Amino acid sequence: MTTNQIDSAQRAELVGAVKDLLSEHCGEAEVRRIMTTDSGFDPDLWNKLSAQGVAGLIVDAEYGGVGLGAQELEAVAEVTGAALLPAPFLSSAVFATALIQAAGDADDKSRLLPRLADGSAVATVAATGRRGTWSPEDVEVQARPQAHGHLLTGSAHYVLDGQIADIIVVVAKVDGGIGIFEVSPDAAGLIRTAATVFDPTVRLSTFTFSQTPARRIGTAGWSAVDHALSLTVIALAGEQVGGTRRIFDTTVEYLKTRIQFGRPIGSFQALKHMAADLLLEVESATSAAQYAAARFDEDPQTADGAVALAGFACAEAYHTTTMQAIQMHGGIGFTWEHPAHLFLRRARTGRQLFGSSRDHRERYLASKGA
């Protein structure tokens, strides 16, 4: 993967353009509309984002992408997280793209990446089993070689945007190791089942394979999956930071304008302390996500600890902030009509997606030799 270098001013310009687009086309009303559709996805919005380079943000320029790094990815993710973007950003623009680039040969990349970069195709990765630990031990799909390709058997769970994917990448056990495979969306023996989700802005599926024909992508194993997962955790952390800051700002504004006993409730000492604690959560999460991205750009091989730290710190900060925000809003915060509930659902989903906080803590300790 070749990364283009841009300065902070260029990064701010990129982020500003994405923010302006989402402000216009992905407000709360639009999010609520999209999440009630069968697909949970607005192709027109995704096309607009793709035209700005979001779908091809980390795709190498030779394959039609922008070719930027983890820091730009994290910065854009903060904006998509603040908007609660219901689109295949993490699944297609990050996880699948990063995995194809890490595992694929030149033919695989030239065949798949241009379609992902321009948004004309959506990809997903089927990588973990029912326990959802996102580890090689938890891979449940088995690949058996045959004369022309492989046959896959088994199941994969928590497949992000699985129902709308045009390109399906599968992680499977093969020859005593791990392989990366491509499966046609209409392949024989493939059953895609939409999962019941807590957050309707994040769609998950279960994939079942029964002697399903597959084509191997490159020769890489789990190291390629691990690389792609790290980038995805950084992007998820960025989204969590964006959501945390957005709901914090919303809450502070409410504290300034809600009058009780003749004065703004934000002047009450107890609420001041709660807001101060939440500001610490916001700033700590921001530092963790941005540090992980910077370390990854510097050297992905030594960024494991920073990525794991972001994985649990940002998830916990988001969950804590949304829970407290609902409490601080009082009765109105408990209604479904208030946006705080949308952020809470996204926060709870993110605590398990691509690894739980406990999993990330264990990886962080392992990186420190503990």
Protein Blocks (a to p, Z undefined) as FASTA:
>chain_A
ZZddddfklmmmmmmmmmmmmmmmmcfklmmmmmmpmnopafklmmmmmmnommmmmgcf
klopnopafklmmmmmmmmmmnopacfklmmmmmmmmmmmmmmcfklmmmmmmmmmnopa
ccdddfbdfkonopaklpmbdcdddfeocadedddehiehklmpfbdcddddeehiacdd
dddfkbghiacdddddfblkbccdddddehiacddehjbdfklmmmmmmmmmmmmmmmmm
mmmmmmmmmmmmmmmmmcgehiafklpmklmmmmmmmmmmmmmmmmmmmmmmmmmmmomm
lmmmmmmmmmmmmmmmmmmmmmmmmmmnmmmlmpmklmklmmmmmmmmmmmggpafklmm
mmmmmmnoZZ
